[in-house]
Amino acid sequence: MTRRLLLGAFLFHPGGSHVSGWRHESAEPHRHVDIDYYAEFAATAERGVFDTIFLADGLYFWDRFPSGVDHYGQTRLEPLTLLSALAARTQHIGLAATISTSYNEPYHVARALASLDHISGGRAAWNLVTSRYDEEARNFGGDGHLDHALRYERGAEFVDLVQQLWDSWADDAIIADRESGLFADADKLQVADHRGAHFAVRGPLNISRPPQGYPVLFQAGGSEAGQELAAATADAVFARALPIAEAQRFAAGLRERVVAHGREADELAILPQLRPVVARSAAEAHDLASGILASTPAAIIVEDVAHSIGQTLSDDPDAVIVLAPDTDISNESRSPNRRLARLQAGERLTARDLYAQSFWESVTVGSASQIADEVQERFESHAADGFVVQALTQPSGFREFVDLVVPELQHRGLTRTAYEEGTLRERLGLARPAGRVRVGAASSSH
Ligand SMILES: Cc1cc2nc3c(=O)[nH]c(=O)nc-3n(C[C@H](O)[C@H](O)[C@H](O)COP(=O)(O)O)c2cc1C
């Protein structure tokens, strides 16, 4: 089969993936809890024949720093509720919900995703995260976030259990035969009876098997433990934007892990972030990107950098940072921390310098053909199997990507021009998992 570039449309903040995207002249910040706003986003993604939309999510409101309340545009709709509504207003696109394994229960998640899969005709997907912040723990009876290793251990048991629950019923278990009065075939029912380190769940699930067998599983952890979980279980993994050589190494390493888990190397699609800023000319795109960066309030610059390096900073974004010797932020994320590494290497940098460096490193700026070149090179050199497109501003940044870059990708034969029939899983070329029902397993109790 020819390899096709996969595209996901990612909504990080409702106003765009840049924290001040909501301030852009095209933005509509008063519509962040308006279903029509999201339906328009999904329609734009379907117009660009994207594989899925993704809604980023966290179980907290980011108020650790004053700028979180003052300047972030964080209020949003809950993803599963929103995607259920979007299922009725879209036809083809995958619907991926970010759901945490640290602050949920497998039975609820299995049931909700199975429902979304039925409602959408086989288009549900799960972006599995283990969550990052103490703020999330505090909303679920804890003080601090679960330990990093423990939450990945819990995540692995969680996903296995959810899949067992999806296998509660064989595909043909529901008979609903009026004549005989037989509704379900007990021989095609499997009770999970799971007792593990983190969960005890009997099952079975009270919904028939999802159309896709298992809704498609995405994962995003970049740490060793995160990569292991993805290699063992996921259909696709999101990755941070990296320089191409590093992205190739990261992808090759992940594919080795996939093989070590007894899977084919290409069973896991690797989808790095793509944060495009596109305009008719490279100079115009550069101006656009500079304007977005310049719209970031100083308080966000200081507090974002303070948070990412784990120490308090002065209010002045132009003060040279003196690194404190004893900070430890490793329980939030163990993905490589470039800002900290630069300071540790002795570079004399201000918060504004560090913020701007990460901004320019994370974005892909240019004309449509320049962005398409970058995408093509990364795809053909196996640094990526596709991308999650995180436009910095909504709706304009994403609309421009679809209007300018997508036709260029289609013209080059990298992406399709129309949807094929079928479920999301089928369109992604993924096998439908056979159920794990042991025939006769439940009949002994009758
Ligand atoms: C493209 C991308 C999108 C992500 N989206 C989310 C998200 O919506 N919610 C979340 O809690 N974490 C999100 N993450 C973070 C990871 O899931 C993970 O929590 C983080 O990388 C820390 O885990 P690690 O220590 O394994 O890196 C995202 C990461 C990437 C690269």
The ligand as a MOL file (V3000), in Angstrom:
LIG
                    3D

  0  0  0     0  0            999 V3000
M  V30 BEGIN CTAB
M  V30 COUNTS 31 33 0 0 0
M  V30 BEGIN ATOM
M  V30 1 C 1.2780 17.2590 20.2800 0
M  V30 2 C 1.0770 17.0410 21.7410 0
M  V30 3 C -0.1810 17.2420 22.2980 0
M  V30 4 C -0.4210 17.0440 23.6560 0
M  V30 5 N -1.6790 17.2570 24.1540 0
M  V30 6 C -1.9000 17.0830 25.4860 0
M  V30 7 C -3.1810 17.3290 26.0560 0
M  V30 8 O -4.1190 17.6890 25.3790 0
M  V30 9 N -3.3300 17.1510 27.3910 0
M  V30 10 C -2.3110 16.7280 28.2010 0
M  V30 11 O -2.5240 16.5510 29.3990 0
M  V30 12 N -1.0820 16.5090 27.6800 0
M  V30 13 C -0.8560 16.6800 26.3660 0
M  V30 14 N 0.3890 16.4660 25.8480 0
M  V30 15 C 1.4560 16.0990 26.7860 0
M  V30 16 C 1.7030 14.6320 26.8930 0
M  V30 17 O 0.5850 13.8310 26.8130 0
M  V30 18 C 2.3720 14.2820 28.2000 0
M  V30 19 O 1.4900 14.5390 29.2490 0
M  V30 20 C 3.5970 15.0800 28.4270 0
M  V30 21 O 4.3980 14.9730 27.3090 0
M  V30 22 C 4.2680 14.5750 29.7130 0
M  V30 23 O 4.5190 13.2250 29.6240 0
M  V30 24 P 5.9770 12.7090 29.3770 0
M  V30 25 O 6.6660 12.8710 30.6870 0
M  V30 26 O 5.8090 11.2790 28.9620 0
M  V30 27 O 6.5150 13.5830 28.2760 0
M  V30 28 C 0.6450 16.6550 24.5000 0
M  V30 29 C 1.9140 16.4630 23.9440 0
M  V30 30 C 2.1440 16.6570 22.5860 0
M  V30 31 C 3.5080 16.4350 22.0330 0
M  V30 END ATOM
M  V30 BEGIN BOND
M  V30 1 1 1 2
M  V30 2 1 2 3
M  V30 3 2 2 30
M  V30 4 2 3 4
M  V30 5 1 4 5
M  V30 6 1 4 28
M  V30 7 2 5 6
M  V30 8 1 6 7
M  V30 9 1 6 13
M  V30 10 2 7 8
M  V30 11 1 7 9
M  V30 12 1 9 10
M  V30 13 2 10 11
M  V30 14 1 10 12
M  V30 15 2 12 13
M  V30 16 1 13 14
M  V30 17 1 14 15
M  V30 18 1 14 28
M  V30 19 1 15 16
M  V30 20 1 16 17
M  V30 21 1 16 18
M  V30 22 1 18 19
M  V30 23 1 18 20
M  V30 24 1 20 21
M  V30 25 1 20 22
M  V30 26 1 22 23
M  V30 27 1 23 24
M  V30 28 2 24 25
M  V30 29 1 24 26
M  V30 30 1 24 27
M  V30 31 2 28 29
M  V30 32 1 29 30
M  V30 33 1 30 31
M  V30 END BOND
M  V30 END CTAB
M  END
